[in-house]
Amino acid sequence: MRRPFALRQFVMVFAGTLVAVLVIRETDLVAYLSYAIEKGRLQALSERVPSEALVEELSRPTRMVADLVAPAVVHIETRRRINLRDFAAATREFAGDSGFLEAHPWFLGEGPPADDSDGHPYLSGLGSGFIFDAEHGYILTNYHVAEGADLIEVILHDGRRYEATLVGADPQSDLAILSSPAEHLHQLEFGDSRRLAVGDDVFALGNPFGLSGTFSRGIVSG
């Protein structure tokens, strides 16, 4: 007649122990349940994601744009000789009493570094442009890229490098036209900006900061 009492006592002890364990590991249990719920949600979401083939098909038009446009985009490098004495005079106000000019005496024309073949220091610049007339080797770029440059070089998509000359400029619109003697070029046609509308896809190809062949995508926001 005492066995039922012993059984009830065992069940109560077991239940108490279980409750104690659950209380102790409450944090882990909540974390696990949260993880399980999130995993289930992600699993359900992954089943709705288009197949790899469909994703690749959706990317095909963008890849085609890159393949068609990239050969007409050029990288531009410029050099502009500087007169260190004039440059130092122009930077005195900036340098102030910081001791910069004293620490860099070549800014005052004392022993300037020989940066080019003629021993003249220069400032270098980088930019991008695109070929719009393959027959004449005309390239459109920004005016600030070519402004005051003593040497302009264009590097084509295939790695060829040519010296170019500035043949036209409009500082107000920050546009400039370069001429290159290169042959066998690819060109881009000008579009009609009046056909643009909010929400249209836009692409940007170039060489910002010397990075070769970057490709960005966005939309017309306004």
Phi and psi in degrees as GROMACS dihedral restraints (atoms count N, CA, C in turn):
[ dihedral_restraints ]
;  ai    aj    ak    al  type     phi  dphi    fc
    3     4     5     6     1   -91.5    20    10
    4     5     6     7     1   -11.7    20    10
    6     7     8     9     1   -63.4    20    10
    7     8     9    10     1   -42.6    20    10
    9    10    11    12     1   -58.6    20    10
   10    11    12    13     1   -37.6    20    10
   12    13    14    15     1   -64.8    20    10
   13    14    15    16     1   -42.5    20    10
   15    16    17    18     1   -63.3    20    10
   16    17    18    19     1   -38.9    20    10
   18    19    20    21     1   -66.4    20    10
   19    20    21    22     1   -43.7    20    10
   21    22    23    24     1   -64.0    20    10
   22    23    24    25     1   -37.2    20    10
   24    25    26    27     1   -65.3    20    10
   25    26    27    28     1   -40.5    20    10
   27    28    29    30     1   -64.1    20    10
   28    29    30    31     1   -42.9    20    10
   30    31    32    33     1   -63.8    20    10
   31    32    33    34     1   -40.6    20    10
   33    34    35    36     1   -65.9    20    10
   34    35    36    37     1   -41.8    20    10
   36    37    38    39     1   -64.2    20    10
   37    38    39    40     1   -43.0    20    10
   39    40    41    42     1   -63.4    20    10
   40    41    42    43     1   -44.1    20    10
   42    43    44    45     1   -64.3    20    10
   43    44    45    46     1   -40.2    20    10
   45    46    47    48     1   -63.6    20    10
   46    47    48    49     1   -41.3    20    10
   48    49    50    51     1   -62.9    20    10
   49    50    51    52     1   -42.6    20    10
   51    52    53    54     1   -62.9    20    10
   52    53    54    55     1   -43.3    20    10
   54    55    56    57     1   -62.0    20    10
   55    56    57    58     1   -41.0    20    10
   57    58    59    60     1   -63.0    20    10
   58    59    60    61     1   -42.4    20    10
   60    61    62    63     1   -63.8    20    10
   61    62    63    64     1   -42.5    20    10
   63    64    65    66     1   -64.3    20    10
   64    65    66    67     1   -39.3    20    10
   66    67    68    69     1   -64.7    20    10
   67    68    69    70     1   -44.0    20    10
   69    70    71    72     1   -63.5    20    10
   70    71    72    73     1   -39.8    20    10
   72    73    74    75     1  -102.3    20    10
   73    74    75    76     1    26.7    20    10
   75    76    77    78     1   -59.2    20    10
   76    77    78    79     1   -42.9    20    10
   78    79    80    81     1   -62.2    20    10
   79    80    81    82     1   -46.7    20    10
   81    82    83    84     1   -63.3    20    10
   82    83    84    85     1   -38.0    20    10
   84    85    86    87     1   -65.6    20    10
   85    86    87    88     1   -44.1    20    10
   87    88    89    90     1   -62.3    20    10
   88    89    90    91     1   -42.3    20    10
   90    91    92    93     1   -62.8    20    10
   91    92    93    94     1   -42.7    20    10
   93    94    95    96     1   -64.6    20    10
   94    95    96    97     1   -43.4    20    10
   96    97    98    99     1   -63.1    20    10
   97    98    99   100     1   -40.5    20    10
   99   100   101   102     1   -62.6    20    10
  100   101   102   103     1   -42.7    20    10
  102   103   104   105     1   -62.2    20    10
  103   104   105   106     1   -44.1    20    10
  105   106   107   108     1   -63.2    20    10
  106   107   108   109     1   -41.5    20    10
  108   109   110   111     1   -64.6    20    10
  109   110   111   112     1   -44.7    20    10
  111   112   113   114     1   -65.6    20    10
  112   113   114   115     1   -39.8    20    10
  114   115   116   117     1   -63.0    20    10
  115   116   117   118     1   -40.9    20    10
  117   118   119   120     1   -64.2    20    10
  118   119   120   121     1   -38.9    20    10
  120   121   122   123     1   -66.1    20    10
  121   122   123   124     1   -42.9    20    10
  123   124   125   126     1   -66.5    20    10
  124   125   126   127     1   -37.4    20    10
  126   127   128   129     1   -62.4    20    10
  127   128   129   130     1   -43.3    20    10
  129   130   131   132     1   -64.9    20    10
  130   131   132   133     1   -37.2    20    10
  132   133   134   135     1   -68.5    20    10
  133   134   135   136     1   -39.6    20    10
  135   136   137   138     1   -64.1    20    10
  136   137   138   139     1   -29.5    20    10
  138   139   140   141     1   -71.6    20    10
  139   140   141   142     1   -17.2    20    10
  141   142   143   144     1   -95.4    20    10
  142   143   144   145     1   -10.7    20    10
  144   145   146   147     1   -69.1    20    10
  145   146   147   148     1   137.8    20    10
  147   148   149   150     1   -58.5    20    10
  148   149   150   151     1   155.0    20    10
  150   151   152   153     1   -65.2    20    10
  151   152   153   154     1   162.0    20    10
  153   154   155   156     1   -58.5    20    10
  154   155   156   157     1   -38.1    20    10
  156   157   158   159     1   -63.7    20    10
  157   158   159   160     1   -39.7    20    10
  159   160   161   162     1   -69.0    20    10
  160   161   162   163     1   -40.6    20    10
  162   163   164   165     1   -61.0    20    10
  163   164   165   166     1   -42.9    20    10
  165   166   167   168     1   -64.6    20    10
  166   167   168   169     1   -36.4    20    10
  168   169   170   171     1   -66.4    20    10
  169   170   171   172     1   -38.6    20    10
  171   172   173   174     1   -67.6    20    10
  172   173   174   175     1   -29.2    20    10
  174   175   176   177     1   -81.4    20    10
  175   176   177   178     1   -14.3    20    10
  177   178   179   180     1   -58.6    20    10
  178   179   180   181     1   -45.0    20    10
  180   181   182   183     1   -60.6    20    10
  181   182   183   184     1   -39.2    20    10
  183   184   185   186     1   -65.3    20    10
  184   185   186   187     1   -40.7    20    10
  186   187   188   189     1   -63.6    20    10
  187   188   189   190     1   -37.7    20    10
  189   190   191   192     1   -64.1    20    10
  190   191   192   193     1   -40.1    20    10
  192   193   194   195     1   -60.2    20    10
  193   194   195   196     1   -46.5    20    10
  195   196   197   198     1   -61.5    20    10
  196   197   198   199     1   -44.1    20    10
  198   199   200   201     1   -66.1    20    10
  199   200   201   202     1   -35.4    20    10
  201   202   203   204     1   -78.0    20    10
  202   203   204   205     1   -36.6    20    10
  204   205   206   207     1   -88.0    20    10
  205   206   207   208     1   -38.8    20    10
  207   208   209   210     1   -51.9    20    10
  208   209   210   211     1   -42.5    20    10
  210   211   212   213     1   -62.4    20    10
  211   212   213   214     1   -18.4    20    10
  213   214   215   216     1   -97.3    20    10
  214   215   216   217     1    -4.1    20    10
  216   217   218   219     1   -91.2    20    10
  217   218   219   220     1   135.9    20    10
  219   220   221   222     1  -121.3    20    10
  220   221   222   223     1   153.7    20    10
  222   223   224   225     1   -99.4    20    10
  223   224   225   226     1   136.4    20    10
  225   226   227   228     1  -119.8    20    10
  226   227   228   229     1   131.9    20    10
  228   229   230   231     1  -122.9    20    10
  229   230   231   232     1   135.5    20    10
  231   232   233   234     1  -128.0    20    10
  232   233   234   235     1   157.2    20    10
  234   235   236   237     1  -134.3    20    10
  235   236   237   238     1   135.9    20    10
  237   238   239   240     1  -131.4    20    10
  238   239   240   241     1   118.5    20    10
  240   241   242   243     1   -66.6    20    10
  241   242   243   244     1   146.8    20    10
  243   244   245   246     1  -127.6    20    10
  244   245   246   247     1   148.2    20    10
  246   247   248   249     1   -94.7    20    10
  247   248   249   250     1   112.7    20    10
  249   250   251   252     1   -62.6    20    10
  250   251   252   253     1   -33.8    20    10
  252   253   254   255     1   -67.1    20    10
  253   254   255   256     1   -44.6    20    10
  255   256   257   258     1   -65.0    20    10
  256   257   258   259     1   -39.5    20    10
  258   259   260   261     1   -65.4    20    10
  259   260   261   262     1   -41.3    20    10
  261   262   263   264     1   -64.5    20    10
  262   263   264   265     1   -40.0    20    10
  264   265   266   267     1   -63.5    20    10
  265   266   267   268     1   -37.7    20    10
  267   268   269   270     1   -72.6    20    10
  268   269   270   271     1   -22.2    20    10
  270   271   272   273     1  -102.9    20    10
  271   272   273   274     1     2.2    20    10
  273   274   275   276     1   -60.2    20    10
  274   275   276   277     1   -42.8    20    10
  276   277   278   279     1   -64.3    20    10
  277   278   279   280     1   -37.8    20    10
  279   280   281   282     1   -68.3    20    10
  280   281   282   283     1   -43.4    20    10
  282   283   284   285     1   -70.0    20    10
  283   284   285   286     1   -37.7    20    10
  285   286   287   288     1    58.3    20    10
  286   287   288   289     1  -136.9    20    10
  288   289   290   291     1  -100.4    20    10
  289   290   291   292     1    24.2    20    10
  291   292   293   294     1   -73.8    20    10
  292   293   294   295     1   -11.1    20    10
  294   295   296   297     1    82.8    20    10
  295   296   297   298     1     8.6    20    10
  297   298   299   300     1   -63.7    20    10
  298   299   300   301     1   -46.2    20    10
  300   301   302   303     1   -66.3    20    10
  301   302   303   304     1   -35.4    20    10
  303   304   305   306     1   -67.0    20    10
  304   305   306   307     1   -34.6    20    10
  306   307   308   309     1   -78.3    20    10
  307   308   309   310     1   -20.1    20    10
  309   310   311   312     1  -127.9    20    10
  310   311   312   313     1    72.9    20    10
  312   313   314   315     1   -62.0    20    10
  313   314   315   316     1   -21.2    20    10
  315   316   317   318     1   -66.3    20    10
  316   317   318   319     1   -17.2    20    10
  318   319   320   321     1   -65.7    20    10
  319   320   321   322     1   -22.3    20    10
  321   322   323   324     1   -94.1    20    10
  322   323   324   325     1     8.8    20    10
  324   325   326   327     1    88.0    20    10
  325   326   327   328     1    10.0    20    10
  327   328   329   330     1   -93.2    20    10
  328   329   330   331     1    99.8    20    10
  330   331   332   333     1    68.5    20    10
  331   332   333   334     1    57.7    20    10
  333   334   335   336     1   -66.3    20    10
  334   335   336   337     1   146.9    20    10
  336   337   338   339     1   -69.4    20    10
  337   338   339   340     1   142.9    20    10
  339   340   341   342     1   -89.5    20    10
  340   341   342   343     1    93.6    20    10
  342   343   344   345     1   -90.3    20    10
  343   344   345   346     1   -23.0    20    10
  345   346   347   348     1  -123.1    20    10
  346   347   348   349     1  -177.6    20    10
  348   349   350   351     1   -65.4    20    10
  349   350   351   352     1   -23.3    20    10
  351   352   353   354     1   -94.9    20    10
  352   353   354   355     1     2.7    20    10
  354   355   356   357     1    81.1    20    10
  355   356   357   358     1    17.7    20    10
  357   358   359   360     1  -101.2    20    10
  358   359   360   361     1   133.1    20    10
  360   361   362   363     1   -71.4    20    10
  361   362   363   364     1   154.4    20    10
  363   364   365   366     1  -148.5    20    10
  364   365   366   367     1   161.5    20    10
  366   367   368   369     1  -104.1    20    10
  367   368   369   370     1   134.2    20    10
  369   370   371   372     1  -102.7    20    10
  370   371   372   373     1   153.3    20    10
  372   373   374   375     1  -140.1    20    10
  373   374   375   376     1   159.0    20    10
  375   376   377   378     1  -129.8    20    10
  376   377   378   379     1   153.7    20    10
  378   379   380   381     1  -169.2    20    10
  379   380   381   382     1  -176.6    20    10
  381   382   383   384     1  -132.6    20    10
  382   383   384   385     1   162.5    20    10
  384   385   386   387     1  -164.5    20    10
  385   386   387   388     1   178.0    20    10
  387   388   389   390     1  -142.5    20    10
  388   389   390   391     1   150.9    20    10
  390   391   392   393     1   -82.0    20    10
  391   392   393   394     1   124.0    20    10
  393   394   395   396     1  -115.9    20    10
  394   395   396   397     1    -7.0    20    10
  396   397   398   399     1  -142.7    20    10
  397   398   399   400     1    96.7    20    10
  399   400   401   402     1   -68.6    20    10
  400   401   402   403     1   -32.6    20    10
  402   403   404   405     1   -64.4    20    10
  403   404   405   406     1   -41.6    20    10
  405   406   407   408     1  -101.9    20    10
  406   407   408   409     1    -0.6    20    10
  408   409   410   411     1    68.7    20    10
  409   410   411   412     1    33.3    20    10
  411   412   413   414     1   -85.9    20    10
  412   413   414   415     1   136.7    20    10
  414   415   416   417     1  -127.6    20    10
  415   416   417   418     1   134.1    20    10
  417   418   419   420     1   -99.1    20    10
  418   419   420   421     1   131.8    20    10
  420   421   422   423     1  -145.9    20    10
  421   422   423   424     1  -171.7    20    10
  423   424   425   426     1   -87.8    20    10
  424   425   426   427     1   145.4    20    10
  426   427   428   429     1   -63.7    20    10
  427   428   429   430     1   -38.9    20    10
  429   430   431   432     1   -65.5    20    10
  430   431   432   433     1   -18.9    20    10
  432   433   434   435     1   -72.9    20    10
  433   434   435   436     1   -41.3    20    10
  435   436   437   438     1   -98.1    20    10
  436   437   438   439     1    -6.8    20    10
  438   439   440   441     1   -58.8    20    10
  439   440   441   442     1   124.0    20    10
  441   442   443   444     1    67.8    20    10
  442   443   444   445     1    12.7    20    10
  444   445   446   447     1   -76.5    20    10
  445   446   447   448     1   135.2    20    10
  447   448   449   450     1   -89.6    20    10
  448   449   450   451     1   -20.1    20    10
  450   451   452   453     1  -142.9    20    10
  451   452   453   454     1   128.9    20    10
  453   454   455   456     1  -126.0    20    10
  454   455   456   457     1   125.4    20    10
  456   457   458   459     1  -123.5    20    10
  457   458   459   460     1   138.8    20    10
  459   460   461   462     1  -113.6    20    10
  460   461   462   463     1   137.1    20    10
  462   463   464   465     1  -113.0    20    10
  463   464   465   466     1   118.6    20    10
  465   466   467   468     1   -77.2    20    10
  466   467   468   469     1   168.5    20    10
  468   469   470   471     1   -60.1    20    10
  469   470   471   472     1   -31.5    20    10
  471   472   473   474     1   -88.8    20    10
  472   473   474   475     1     6.2    20    10
  474   475   476   477     1    96.8    20    10
  475   476   477   478     1    -9.3    20    10
  477   478   479   480     1   -66.7    20    10
  478   479   480   481     1   144.5    20    10
  480   481   482   483     1  -124.9    20    10
  481   482   483   484     1   131.2    20    10
  483   484   485   486     1  -137.8    20    10
  484   485   486   487     1   148.9    20    10
  486   487   488   489     1   -80.9    20    10
  487   488   489   490     1   136.6    20    10
  489   490   491   492     1  -121.0    20    10
  490   491   492   493     1   161.7    20    10
  492   493   494   495     1  -123.4    20    10
  493   494   495   496     1   150.2    20    10
  495   496   497   498     1   -84.7    20    10
  496   497   498   499     1   119.6    20    10
  498   499   500   501     1  -115.5    20    10
  499   500   501   502     1    -8.8    20    10
  501   502   503   504     1  -165.4    20    10
  502   503   504   505     1   147.5    20    10
  504   505   506   507     1  -155.2    20    10
  505   506   507   508     1   148.2    20    10
  507   508   509   510     1  -136.3    20    10
  508   509   510   511     1    90.5    20    10
  510   511   512   513     1   -57.3    20    10
  511   512   513   514     1   -33.5    20    10
  513   514   515   516     1   -62.7    20    10
  514   515   516   517     1   -39.3    20    10
  516   517   518   519     1   -96.6    20    10
  517   518   519   520     1     2.3    20    10
  519   520   521   522     1    57.8    20    10
  520   521   522   523     1    44.1    20    10
  522   523   524   525     1  -122.2    20    10
  523   524   525   526     1   147.2    20    10
  525   526   527   528     1  -146.2    20    10
  526   527   528   529     1   152.5    20    10
  528   529   530   531     1  -117.4    20    10
  529   530   531   532     1   128.0    20    10
  531   532   533   534     1  -108.7    20    10
  532   533   534   535     1   153.9    20    10
  534   535   536   537     1  -120.2    20    10
  535   536   537   538     1   129.9    20    10
  537   538   539   540     1  -123.0    20    10
  538   539   540   541     1   141.9    20    10
  540   541   542   543     1   -79.3    20    10
  541   542   543   544     1     4.3    20    10
  543   544   545   546     1   -64.6    20    10
  544   545   546   547     1   150.3    20    10
  546   547   548   549     1  -118.4    20    10
  547   548   549   550     1   171.6    20    10
  549   550   551   552     1    55.9    20    10
  550   551   552   553     1    57.3    20    10
  552   553   554   555     1  -103.8    20    10
  553   554   555   556     1   158.0    20    10
  555   556   557   558     1  -105.1    20    10
  556   557   558   559     1   143.0    20    10
  558   559   560   561     1  -127.1    20    10
  559   560   561   562     1   159.9    20    10
  561   562   563   564     1  -112.0    20    10
  562   563   564   565     1   147.7    20    10
  564   565   566   567     1   -93.8    20    10
  565   566   567   568     1   145.8    20    10
  567   568   569   570     1   -72.7    20    10
  568   569   570   571     1   140.7    20    10
  570   571   572   573     1   -95.1    20    10
  571   572   573   574     1  -179.0    20    10
  573   574   575   576     1  -111.4    20    10
  574   575   576   577     1   107.1    20    10
  576   577   578   579     1   -65.3    20    10
  577   578   579   580     1   -18.4    20    10
  579   580   581   582     1   -69.2    20    10
  580   581   582   583     1   -15.4    20    10
  582   583   584   585     1   -89.8    20    10
  583   584   585   586     1    -5.4    20    10
  585   586   587   588     1   -70.8    20    10
  586   587   588   589     1   146.7    20    10
  588   589   590   591     1  -142.1    20    10
  589   590   591   592     1   155.6    20    10
  591   592   593   594     1   -57.9    20    10
  592   593   594   595     1   131.1    20    10
  594   595   596   597     1   100.1    20    10
  595   596   597   598     1   -12.3    20    10
  597   598   599   600     1   -66.1    20    10
  598   599   600   601     1   144.8    20    10
  600   601   602   603     1   -72.3    20    10
  601   602   603   604     1   139.6    20    10
  603   604   605   606     1  -132.0    20    10
  604   605   606   607     1   148.6    20    10
  606   607   608   609     1  -127.6    20    10
  607   608   609   610     1   146.9    20    10
  609   610   611   612     1  -129.8    20    10
  610   611   612   613     1   120.0    20    10
  612   613   614   615     1  -117.7    20    10
  613   614   615   616     1   139.8    20    10
  615   616   617   618     1   179.5    20    10
  616   617   618   619     1  -160.6    20    10
  618   619   620   621     1  -135.4    20    10
  619   620   621   622     1    60.2    20    10
  621   622   623   624     1   -66.0    20    10
  622   623   624   625     1   137.1    20    10
  624   625   626   627     1    56.8    20    10
  625   626   627   628     1    27.6    20    10
  627   628   629   630     1    81.6    20    10
  628   629   630   631     1     2.2    20    10
  630   631   632   633     1   -76.8    20    10
  631   632   633   634     1   129.7    20    10
  633   634   635   636     1   -87.0    20    10
  634   635   636   637     1   126.7    20    10
  636   637   638   639     1    68.2    20    10
  637   638   639   640     1    44.8    20    10
  639   640   641   642     1   -78.2    20    10
  640   641   642   643     1   151.7    20    10
  642   643   644   645     1  -140.1    20    10
  643   644   645   646     1   117.9    20    10
  645   646   647   648     1  -122.0    20    10
  646   647   648   649     1   156.8    20    10
  648   649   650   651     1  -134.2    20    10
  649   650   651   652     1   143.5    20    10
  651   652   653   654     1  -156.7    20    10
  652   653   654   655     1  -163.9    20    10
  654   655   656   657     1  -134.5    20    10
  655   656   657   658     1   158.9    20    10
  657   658   659   660     1   -74.1    20    10
  658   659   660   661     1   115.9    20    10
  660   661   662   663     1   -94.4    20    10
  661   662   663   664     1   -18.4    20    10
